[in-house]
Amino acid sequence: MELKDAIRKRQSIRAFKSDPVPREILNSIMEDALLAPSWGNTQPWEFTIAGGDTVRKLGEEFSNEKLNKVPDNPNFEMPEKWPDQHMGRYRDVGKGLFDTLSIGRRDIEKRTRHYVNMYKFFGAPNVIFIYIDKELGIYSVLDVGIVIQNIALLAVDYGLGTCIEAAAVRYPDILRNHVNIPESKKLVMGIAIGYPDRDSPYNTYKSGRDNVDVFVKWVDV
C-alpha cells in the first residue's frame, strides 16, 4: 500500500472483531514502527502489548470504575479546555459520532453504554500500552506521538484498525496490577488494535479535517 493511501484510509476504529491479531503481525508492525525518529535518537518509548483475558479483565475493571464515578488519576493531566476553534472541532467530532449512532443529547443510557464500550477498548482483542521513564519530559512525549502514528499507519497496511485511547491509561494503578508496569514509568497512551467490524455503524463515521489554508502560512515560497 502507498503511504499516502494508508494516511487517507486510516480512521479511528470503534468496533472490532474478536479475532486476536497474530503475534507475528504485531511484532512486524513494531519492528517497522520503531524506525520512528526521536530527539537525539533517545528512543524513549516502551511498550506492553496485551491480549486475551488480560484485555478483557482490564476492560471490565476500567469500565466499572467509570460507571461507579471513581476519579481517574492519569500520569499526564487530561485537557479539559481549549481555545474556541479547537473546542469547536472537539464538540463536532462528538456530535458527528453520536449522530451517526442515533444517540440523542438526552439519551443517557446509550451515552453511558458508549463510554463503557470505550473503556473496554471498543472490543479490540489487543491493546498496545506505551510508557516512558518518569524523568523524561515533553520532547519524549512528542517522540511517542511519532511512533503512535507509525503504528496506526502500519496497521492499515495489514488490514487492521486502531483507536488511540487516553482512556486506556486513565486508571494506571489497575493497569500496573495486570501488566506489571513499574512505578518508575509514566503511562502515555494506549492503542486498541484489531480487525475492524465493518458492519458496525461505529465505523461508518470518520471525522473531518479543515483544509490546508486554515493551518499553513507561506513565507517566500
N, C-alpha and C positions, 0 to 999 in steps of 0.2 A: 504494500500500500504506500502511495506517495505521502510524504509528511503533511503536505497541505490538505490532503483528503482526510487524514486522521484528525487534524486540528478542526476541520469543519464538521466532521462526523461526531466528535466527542460531545457528550452531554452528561448531565448528572442523571444517573440511573437510580430510580427509587423503587424498583421491583425486580427481583432476581429469581431465577430458577434455583431449585435446591441443590442441583448438581455441584459438587465441590470442584474447584479448579485443580487440575493435576499439579502436584508439587513441581514437576519438571518445567511446566509452563511458568509458574510463579518464579522459579529460580531463573529462567531465561529472561523474564521481564526485569528482575532485579539486577542481573548481570549487566544488562544494557542501560538500565536507569542510572546505575551508579557511575556511569561515564559523565554525569552532570558536572558542570563547573561549580567551584566553591571558592570562597575567599581564601587566597593563598594556598589553594589545594588542601585545605584543612579537612575536608570531607567529614563534617561534624555529625552527620546523621547516623542513627542506629535504628534498627527495625526488629519488631517481633511480628511474625505472621501466624495468625491463629485460624483454626477451623473447627469443625466437629462440635463436640459437646462444650468446648471452651467458649466458642462464639455464642452458642445457644444460652449457656448459663450467664454470660456477660450481658446479653440482651435482656434476659429476664430480670436480672438484678438492676441494671440501669433503668429499665422502664418502670420497675416497682418504685425506685427512688423518685423518679419523675412524677408518677401517679400520686405518691404519698407526700409530694411537695417538699422533699428533703433538699435543702440548699446544696448546690454543687460547689466544688472548690477546685476548678481547673488550675493547672500550673501557670497558665497565661490568662490574664484577665480578659473576659469576653467583652467586646464592644457593645454598647447599648445605644449610643447616639452618634449620628453622622451629620455633616453639613447637608443642607436641604436636597441638593441634587443627588447625593449618594443615598440618602434616606428614601428619596422617591424611587430609585431603582430597587432598593431593598423591599419596599412595600409592593412594587409592581410584580416582583417575582413571586411573592406570597399570594397576591391576588390572582395572578395568572395560573398558578398551580391549583389553588382551591377552586377557581372557576372551571378548570379542566376536570376536576374530580367532583364537580357539582356539590361543593361544600359551602354552605352559606355562612355569613358572618356570625349568625346566632346559633349555628349547629354545633353546640359544644361537644356533643358525643362524637361526631365524626372528626372534629378537630383534635380531640383528645386521642382518638384512635390513630390519627396521622402521627402525632408526636410520639406515641408509644411505638409505632412502627419505625420511626426514625431512630429511636434509642435501641431498637432491635436490628439496626443496620439495614433496614428495608429488606430483610430476609436474605441478605447476602450470605453465602456459605463460608466466605473467608474475609478476614479483616487484617489490614496491614497497619500496625501501630508504629508511629515514628516519634523518636525522642532524642534529646541532646543532653550533654553534660550541663549541670546546673550553673557552672561558672561562665557558660557561653552566652553571648548577647545577641543583639538584633541581626547582625550580619549572618550568624549561623541559622537563624530562623529564615532569613531570605534564602539561604542555600537550601534549606528544607523545601521551600516553595518550588525551587527549580527541580529538585528530584521528584517531587509530587507530580509536577507537570509531565515529566518523562514517564512516570509510571502510568498516568492516565492515558497518554497517547499510545504507549506501547500496548496497553490493554486493548485498545481499539483494534490494533493490528492482529490480535489473537481472537477477535470476535467477542471480547469481554467488555463489560461495562464497569464503571466506577462511580462512587459517590464520595466526595471528600467531606468528611464529617468532623466538626468540632465536638459534636455530641458524643463521639466515641471516646473522648478523653476528659469529659467534664466531671467524672467521678473517679479520680485517679487512684484512690485507696482501694476501691473494688477491683480496678484493673490490675493493680500491683499484686493483689492477693491471688489472682488467677494466672497471671503470666510472669510473675516474678521479675518485674522491672524494679531495679533498686531505687532508693530514695535519692540517690546522687544524680538521678536523671530527671529532666523536665519533659513531660509529655506534651508534644506539639499538636499532633493531628492523627486522625485515623482515616483509612481509606477502605470503604466497603468495596469488594471486588467479586465479580462472578459473571455468570451468563445472563444477559438481560431477558426478562419476561416481556416479550414484545406484545403480548395480548393484554397487558395491564395498561389501563388509562394513564397511570403514573408516567409511563414512558412515551406518551404522545406529546407531553409538554416539554418544550425546550425554551429556555429563557432567551430574550432578545439581546442585541448589542447595539449601542449607539455607533454612528459611523465615524470614520477617521477624523473628520474635521472637528468633531467635538473634543477630541483629546490631543490632537497634534498641531503644533505651531511650526512654521517653516521659517528658517533664517538663512538667507543667502544660498538657497538651494534652487 
